[in-house]
Amino acid sequence: MRQVLAAVQARLLLCLRQDDHPASHREKLISALGGFIGILLVFWVSAGVLDLHGTALVVGSMGASAVLLFAVPHGSLSRPWPLLGGHLLSGAVGVTCAQWLADPLLAAPLAVAVSIAVMYYLRCLHPPGGATALVAVVGGPQIHALGYAFLLEPVLVNVLVMLAAAVLVNYPFPWRRYPRALLPLPPPAPVPARVGEKLVIAHSDLVYALSELDSYIDVSEDDLLQIYALAVRHAAEPAAVPAADGAAAMVRC
């Protein structure tokens, strides 16, 4: 038993010491600055509609969105449609549950559960949307009084503010531009069919592998292809892949 506990402890310490976020200090500071600007604007907008308590509840879900938009701007969960659809659809589910179910102990978990299913099927999975659904149920009389108007103001207004902040804050840094369509980097060059004796994996193989996982992976097919192309080029000719800040940041994001 002691050996098992020692092994578990050693594994936990190893996990804690590993650096899973190799972003530079510049990247981390830019992300923090973006989060500050985004939430400052959202607080200012929400305060005109709700009191401090209601504002704090609504901004909570936007705070989670800020982490995605500014720390992982190119992640699948951070894209504009997940941001918009995730919050608005989940908010609609939350308002509906609050109006049809009097008991919040049932309405709250049901709102989150249905929101997850809706976001999955409509391809707009955005974790902070679950918080928006929850706020619509447990936000109190002031939020309940808004009804479905809650979706327009403050939710939609706050989402648009966050979207604008993400575009403007990330735009001066070419490797971070949001959304991905604004990135100046060209698509990765096609790789040869073989590199030495190693068989290159085809695009269809990557798609098949993603489908076999049967779980949501926050990496797009384009991301996988770019990472794989860079790895193959580096294996064939290490000097051919420069360690540029922009390219490194793209791979990390």
KEKE-3310 file (N, C-alpha, C; in steps of 0.2 Angstrom, whole numbers, plus 5000, padded with zeros to 4 digits):
npx = (5004:5010:5019:5011:5005:5016:5020:5009:5010:5023:5020:5010:5018:5026:5018:5014:5026:5028:5029:5015:5012:5020:5021:5028:5034:5029:5018:5010:5008:5002:4990:4984:4983:4973:4962:4960:4956:4944:4935:4934:4927:4915:4910:4907:4897:4887:4884:4876:4864:4861:4861:4875:4876:4869:4877:4889:4886:4883:4895:4903:4902:4907:4920:4926:4925:4934:4947:4948:4947:4958:4969:4969:4967:4966:4960:4947:4936:4936:4932:4922:4908:4906:4907:4897:4885:4886:4884:4872:4862:4863:4859:4846:4841:4842:4834:4821:4821:4820:4808:4799:4801:4799:4806:4823:4833:4830:4829:4841:4852:4846:4846:4859:4863:4855:4860:4873:4870:4864:4874:4883:4877:4874:4887:4894:4901:4905:4912:4910:4896:4888:4888:4882:4869:4866:4866:4855:4845:4848:4850:4842:4828:4829:4836:4827:4816:4819:4817:4816:4823:4834:4843:4847:4851:4859:4867:4870:4875:4886:4893:4896:4904:4915:4919:4923:4934:4943:4946:4952:4962:4971:4974:4986:4997:5003:5004:4994:4982:4964:4948:4955:4954:4960:4974:4990:4998:5003:4995:5001:5015:5013:5018:5030:5027:5034:5047:5062:5063:5051:5033:5022:5008:4992:4979:4966:4969:4971:4959:4951:4957:4953:4940:4939:4942:4931:4928:4927:4940:4950:4957:4959:4958:4966:4975:4982:4987:4996:5005:5010:5015:5026:5033:5037:5045:5055:5060:5065:5074:5081:5086:5077:5066:5063:5064:5054:5045:5032:5027:5029:5021:5009:5008:5007:4995)
npy = (4994:5006:5008:5010:5022:5030:5029:5036:5048:5052:5053:5063:5074:5075:5078:5091:5098:5098:5108:5113:5124:5132:5145:5161:5174:5186:5182:5178:5190:5198:5191:5193:5206:5208:5201:5210:5222:5217:5212:5224:5232:5224:5224:5238:5239:5230:5235:5246:5240:5230:5228:5228:5215:5207:5211:5205:5192:5189:5194:5184:5172:5178:5181:5168:5166:5176:5170:5160:5168:5176:5169:5157:5160:5154:5142:5129:5131:5144:5151:5163:5159:5148:5157:5166:5158:5149:5156:5163:5153:5145:5154:5156:5143:5142:5153:5148:5136:5142:5148:5138:5129:5128:5125:5128:5119:5109:5115:5122:5112:5105:5115:5117:5105:5103:5114:5110:5099:5105:5115:5105:5099:5109:5113:5123:5123:5130:5132:5142:5145:5137:5143:5154:5149:5145:5156:5162:5155:5155:5168:5177:5189:5200:5197:5187:5194:5201:5191:5184:5195:5196:5189:5198:5210:5209:5199:5197:5210:5210:5199:5204:5214:5208:5200:5211:5216:5205:5205:5218:5219:5208:5210:5219:5210:5199:5185:5182:5185:5187:5183:5167:5169:5181:5179:5182:5172:5160:5145:5129:5122:5109:5092:5080:5063:5054:5054:5050:5035:5035:5034:5046:5053:5053:5066:5061:5051:5058:5064:5052:5047:5057:5055:5043:5044:5049:5060:5077:5087:5100:5105:5109:5101:5108:5113:5102:5097:5107:5106:5093:5094:5103:5096:5085:5091:5096:5084:5079:5089:5098:5111:5118:5122:5136:5143:5153:5166:5169:5157:5148:5152:5150:5136:5133:5138)
npz = (5000:5004:4994:4983:4986:4987:4974:4967:4973:4968:4955:4954:4959:4948:4938:4942:4941:4927:4913:4905:4897:4887:4883:4880:4891:4886:4878:4889:4896:4886:4885:4898:4898:4888:4894:4905:4898:4891:4901:4909:4900:4899:4912:4913:4903:4908:4920:4917:4916:4926:4944:4955:4960:4951:4940:4943:4943:4929:4923:4927:4918:4907:4911:4910:4897:4893:4896:4887:4875:4875:4880:4873:4859:4846:4848:4846:4854:4856:4845:4835:4832:4842:4853:4852:4849:4859:4871:4869:4865:4876:4886:4882:4884:4898:4902:4898:4906:4919:4918:4916:4926:4943:4954:4958:4961:4952:4940:4937:4936:4925:4915:4912:4908:4896:4889:4886:4877:4867:4862:4858:4847:4839:4835:4843:4855:4870:4884:4894:4891:4899:4911:4909:4906:4919:4926:4922:4928:4942:4945:4951:4956:4948:4936:4932:4930:4918:4908:4892:4886:4893:4885:4875:4881:4896:4889:4874:4871:4879:4874:4861:4865:4870:4859:4850:4858:4858:4845:4843:4853:4850:4837:4834:4835:4825:4825:4834:4830:4829:4823:4817:4803:4801:4802:4796:4791:4779:4773:4778:4769:4757:4761:4757:4750:4756:4769:4770:4776:4782:4782:4778:4786:4780:4776:4778:4787:4798:4801:4803:4814:4824:4824:4829:4842:4849:4857:4862:4855:4858:4846:4829:4813:4804:4813:4817:4805:4802:4813:4811:4798:4800:4810:4802:4792:4800:4804:4792:4788:4799:4799:4791:4797:4805:4821:4823:4832:4829:4822:4831:4841:4834:4833:4847:4850)
capx = (5000:5014:5022:5006:5004:5022:5020:5004:5013:5028:5016:5007:5023:5029:5013:5014:5032:5028:5026:5011:5010:5027:5021:5033:5031:5026:5012:5006:5006:4997:4983:4982:4980:4967:4957:4958:4952:4938:4931:4933:4922:4909:4908:4904:4891:4882:4882:4870:4857:4859:4864:4881:4875:4868:4883:4894:4884:4884:4902:4907:4903:4912:4927:4928:4926:4940:4952:4948:4948:4965:4974:4969:4963:4965:4957:4941:4931:4936:4930:4916:4902:4905:4907:4890:4880:4887:4881:4865:4858:4863:4855:4839:4839:4842:4828:4816:4820:4818:4801:4794:4802:4799:4812:4829:4837:4829:4830:4848:4856:4843:4848:4866:4863:4852:4864:4878:4868:4862:4880:4886:4874:4875:4894:4896:4903:4909:4911:4906:4889:4885:4888:4876:4862:4865:4864:4848:4841:4849:4852:4838:4822:4831:4837:4821:4811:4821:4814:4821:4827:4841:4848:4849:4855:4866:4871:4872:4879:4893:4897:4899:4910:4921:4922:4927:4940:4947:4949:4956:4968:4975:4976:4993:5001:5001:5003:4988:4976:4958:4949:4960:4954:4964:4981:4994:5002:5000:4994:5007:5017:5012:5024:5031:5023:5039:5053:5067:5059:5045:5027:5018:5001:4987:4974:4961:4970:4970:4951:4949:4959:4949:4933:4939:4943:4924:4928:4929:4947:4951:4962:4956:4961:4971:4981:4985:4991:5002:5010:5013:5020:5032:5037:5040:5050:5060:5064:5069:5079:5080:5087:5072:5060:5065:5060:5051:5040:5025:5026:5029:5014:5003:5008:5005:4988)
capy = (5000:5012:5008:5013:5029:5033:5030:5041:5055:5054:5055:5070:5079:5075:5082:5098:5101:5099:5115:5112:5130:5134:5152:5166:5179:5191:5180:5178:5197:5200:5188:5196:5213:5207:5199:5216:5226:5214:5212:5231:5234:5221:5227:5245:5238:5227:5240:5250:5236:5227:5231:5225:5208:5205:5212:5200:5185:5189:5194:5178:5168:5182:5180:5162:5167:5180:5166:5157:5172:5180:5164:5152:5164:5150:5136:5128:5133:5151:5154:5167:5155:5145:5162:5169:5153:5146:5161:5165:5147:5142:5158:5154:5137:5144:5157:5143:5132:5146:5150:5132:5125:5133:5123:5129:5113:5105:5119:5124:5107:5104:5120:5116:5098:5104:5118:5106:5095:5110:5117:5100:5097:5115:5115:5129:5121:5135:5130:5148:5145:5133:5147:5159:5146:5144:5163:5164:5151:5157:5175:5181:5192:5206:5194:5183:5200:5202:5186:5183:5201:5194:5187:5204:5214:5211:5194:5198:5216:5208:5195:5208:5218:5203:5199:5217:5217:5200:5207:5223:5217:5203:5212:5221:5204:5195:5178:5181:5189:5184:5176:5164:5172:5187:5178:5183:5166:5156:5138:5125:5119:5102:5088:5075:5057:5050:5057:5045:5028:5036:5035:5052:5052:5057:5070:5057:5047:5062:5064:5046:5047:5061:5053:5037:5046:5050:5065:5083:5089:5107:5106:5108:5097:5112:5114:5095:5096:5112:5104:5087:5096:5106:5090:5081:5095:5096:5077:5078:5094:5102:5119:5121:5125:5141:5144:5160:5167:5168:5150:5144:5154:5147:5129:5132:5140)
capz = (5000:5004:4988:4978:4988:4985:4966:4966:4975:4963:4948:4955:4959:4941:4934:4944:4939:4920:4910:4899:4894:4886:4880:4882:4896:4882:4877:4895:4898:4882:4887:4904:4896:4885:4899:4909:4894:4890:4907:4911:4896:4900:4918:4911:4900:4912:4926:4915:4915:4932:4949:4956:4961:4944:4935:4945:4940:4922:4921:4928:4912:4902:4913:4908:4890:4892:4897:4880:4869:4876:4882:4868:4854:4840:4850:4843:4859:4856:4839:4835:4832:4849:4858:4851:4850:4866:4876:4867:4865:4883:4889:4880:4888:4905:4904:4897:4912:4924:4918:4917:4932:4949:4958:4955:4961:4946:4934:4936:4932:4918:4910:4910:4904:4890:4885:4883:4872:4861:4860:4855:4841:4834:4834:4846:4861:4873:4891:4898:4890:4904:4917:4907:4907:4926:4929:4920:4933:4949:4945:4956:4953:4943:4930:4930:4927:4911:4903:4886:4885:4896:4879:4871:4885:4894:4886:4867:4871:4882:4869:4856:4867:4871:4852:4848:4862:4856:4838:4843:4857:4847:4830:4833:4836:4819:4826:4838:4827:4831:4822:4813:4796:4800:4802:4789:4789:4773:4775:4778:4762:4757:4763:4752:4752:4761:4772:4771:4777:4786:4779:4780:4787:4775:4780:4779:4792:4804:4802:4805:4821:4828:4825:4833:4849:4852:4862:4859:4856:4856:4841:4823:4808:4801:4818:4817:4799:4802:4817:4808:4792:4803:4812:4796:4789:4804:4804:4786:4787:4805:4798:4786:4801:4809:4827:4824:4837:4826:4820:4838:4844:4831:4835:4854:4850)
cpx = (5004:5017:5017:5005:5010:5022:5015:5007:5018:5025:5013:5012:5026:5024:5013:5020:5032:5025:5022:5009:5017:5027:5026:5030:5027:5019:5007:5004:5001:4990:4980:4979:4974:4961:4955:4954:4945:4933:4929:4927:4915:4906:4904:4897:4885:4880:4876:4864:4856:4863:4871:4881:4874:4873:4888:4893:4885:4891:4906:4908:4908:4919:4930:4929:4933:4947:4953:4950:4955:4970:4975:4965:4962:4962:4950:4935:4931:4934:4923:4910:4901:4904:4899:4885:4880:4883:4874:4860:4857:4859:4848:4836:4838:4835:4822:4815:4818:4811:4796:4795:4803:4805:4818:4834:4836:4831:4837:4852:4853:4845:4855:4867:4861:4857:4870:4876:4867:4869:4884:4883:4874:4882:4896:4898:4908:4907:4908:4899:4885:4884:4882:4869:4861:4863:4857:4843:4841:4851:4848:4832:4824:4832:4831:4816:4813:4818:4819:4824:4834:4846:4851:4854:4854:4870:4874:4877:4886:4897:4900:4905:4916:4924:4926:4934:4945:4950:4954:4963:4973:4978:4983:4998:5000:5000:4997:4982:4970:4952:4954:4960:4959:4972:4984:4998:4999:4999:5000:5009:5015:5018:5024:5028:5028:5044:5057:5063:5053:5039:5024:5011:4997:4982:4968:4962:4969:4963:4949:4951:4955:4942:4933:4940:4936:4924:4930:4936:4947:4957:4959:4961:4967:4977:4985:4990:4997:5007:5013:5017:5026:5036:5041:5046:5056:5064:5068:5075:5078:5081:5082:5066:5063:5061:5058:5046:5033:5023:5025:5023:5008:5002:5005:4997:4983)
cpy = (5006:5013:5012:5020:5033:5034:5035:5048:5057:5056:5062:5075:5080:5080:5090:5102:5102:5105:5113:5118:5134:5141:5156:5171:5185:5189:5180:5185:5200:5197:5191:5203:5213:5205:5205:5220:5223:5214:5219:5233:5231:5223:5234:5244:5235:5231:5244:5247:5233:5230:5227:5218:5205:5205:5206:5193:5184:5189:5188:5173:5172:5181:5173:5162:5171:5175:5162:5162:5175:5175:5159:5155:5159:5143:5135:5131:5141:5155:5158:5164:5152:5151:5165:5164:5150:5150:5162:5159:5145:5147:5157:5148:5138:5148:5152:5139:5136:5147:5144:5128:5129:5131:5124:5123:5108:5109:5121:5118:5105:5109:5119:5110:5099:5109:5114:5102:5100:5113:5112:5099:5103:5117:5121:5128:5127:5134:5136:5148:5142:5138:5152:5156:5146:5151:5164:5160:5154:5164:5180:5185:5197:5202:5190:5188:5201:5197:5185:5189:5200:5192:5193:5208:5212:5205:5195:5204:5214:5204:5199:5212:5214:5201:5205:5217:5212:5202:5212:5222:5213:5205:5215:5216:5199:5188:5176:5183:5184:5187:5173:5167:5178:5186:5179:5177:5162:5149:5134:5122:5112:5098:5083:5068:5053:5055:5052:5038:5029:5038:5041:5050:5056:5061:5066:5053:5051:5063:5058:5045:5051:5058:5046:5038:5047:5054:5071:5085:5096:5109:5104:5104:5102:5113:5107:5095:5101:5109:5098:5089:5099:5101:5086:5085:5095:5089:5076:5083:5099:5110:5122:5124:5130:5141:5151:5160:5166:5161:5146:5146:5151:5140:5128:5134:5135)
cpz = (5000:4998:4983:4980:4986:4977:4964:4967:4970:4957:4949:4955:4952:4937:4936:4942:4931:4918:4904:4895:4892:4882:4884:4887:4892:4880:4883:4897:4893:4883:4893:4903:4893:4889:4903:4905:4893:4895:4910:4907:4897:4907:4917:4908:4904:4918:4924:4915:4922:4938:4950:4957:4954:4939:4937:4942:4933:4920:4922:4922:4907:4904:4911:4900:4888:4892:4890:4875:4869:4877:4876:4862:4848:4842:4847:4847:4859:4850:4839:4836:4839:4854:4858:4852:4857:4871:4875:4868:4872:4887:4888:4884:4895:4907:4903:4904:4918:4924:4918:4923:4938:4954:4955:4956:4955:4940:4932:4933:4925:4913:4908:4906:4897:4885:4882:4877:4866:4858:4856:4848:4836:4833:4837:4853:4864:4880:4895:4897:4896:4910:4915:4908:4915:4929:4927:4925:4940:4950:4950:4952:4948:4936:4928:4927:4920:4906:4898:4884:4888:4890:4875:4875:4893:4890:4879:4867:4874:4878:4864:4858:4868:4864:4850:4852:4860:4849:4839:4847:4853:4840:4829:4833:4830:4820:4831:4835:4827:4826:4818:4806:4795:4801:4796:4787:4784:4776:4774:4771:4762:4758:4758:4755:4757:4763:4774:4771:4780:4782:4782:4781:4783:4780:4782:4786:4799:4806:4805:4813:4826:4829:4829:4841:4853:4858:4859:4861:4853:4851:4834:4818:4805:4806:4817:4810:4799:4807:4814:4802:4795:4806:4807:4793:4793:4805:4798:4786:4793:4803:4794:4790:4806:4815:4828:4829:4835:4825:4827:4841:4841:4833:4842:4854:4847)
residu = (MET:ARG:GLN:VAL:LEU:ALA:ALA:VAL:GLN:ALA:ARG:LEU:LEU:LEU:CYS:LEU:ARG:GLN:ASP:ASP:HIS:PRO:ALA:SER:HIS:ARG:GLU:LYS:LEU:ILE:SER:ALA:LEU:GLY:GLY:PHE:ILE:GLY:ILE:LEU:LEU:VAL:PHE:TRP:VAL:SER:ALA:GLY:VAL:LEU:ASP:LEU:HIS:GLY:THR:ALA:LEU:VAL:VAL:GLY:SER:MET:GLY:ALA:SER:ALA:VAL:LEU:LEU:PHE:ALA:VAL:PRO:HIS:GLY:SER:LEU:SER:ARG:PRO:TRP:PRO:LEU:LEU:GLY:GLY:HIS:LEU:LEU:SER:GLY:ALA:VAL:GLY:VAL:THR:CYS:ALA:GLN:TRP:LEU:ALA:ASP:PRO:LEU:LEU:ALA:ALA:PRO:LEU:ALA:VAL:ALA:VAL:SER:ILE:ALA:VAL:MET:TYR:TYR:LEU:ARG:CYS:LEU:HIS:PRO:PRO:GLY:GLY:ALA:THR:ALA:LEU:VAL:ALA:VAL:VAL:GLY:GLY:PRO:GLN:ILE:HIS:ALA:LEU:GLY:TYR:ALA:PHE:LEU:LEU:GLU:PRO:VAL:LEU:VAL:ASN:VAL:LEU:VAL:MET:LEU:ALA:ALA:ALA:VAL:LEU:VAL:ASN:TYR:PRO:PHE:PRO:TRP:ARG:ARG:TYR:PRO:ARG:ALA:LEU:LEU:PRO:LEU:PRO:PRO:PRO:ALA:PRO:VAL:PRO:ALA:ARG:VAL:GLY:GLU:LYS:LEU:VAL:ILE:ALA:HIS:SER:ASP:LEU:VAL:TYR:ALA:LEU:SER:GLU:LEU:ASP:SER:TYR:ILE:ASP:VAL:SER:GLU:ASP:ASP:LEU:LEU:GLN:ILE:TYR:ALA:LEU:ALA:VAL:ARG:HIS:ALA:ALA:GLU:PRO:ALA:ALA:VAL:PRO:ALA:ALA:ASP:GLY:ALA:ALA:ALA:MET:VAL:ARG:CYS)
# end
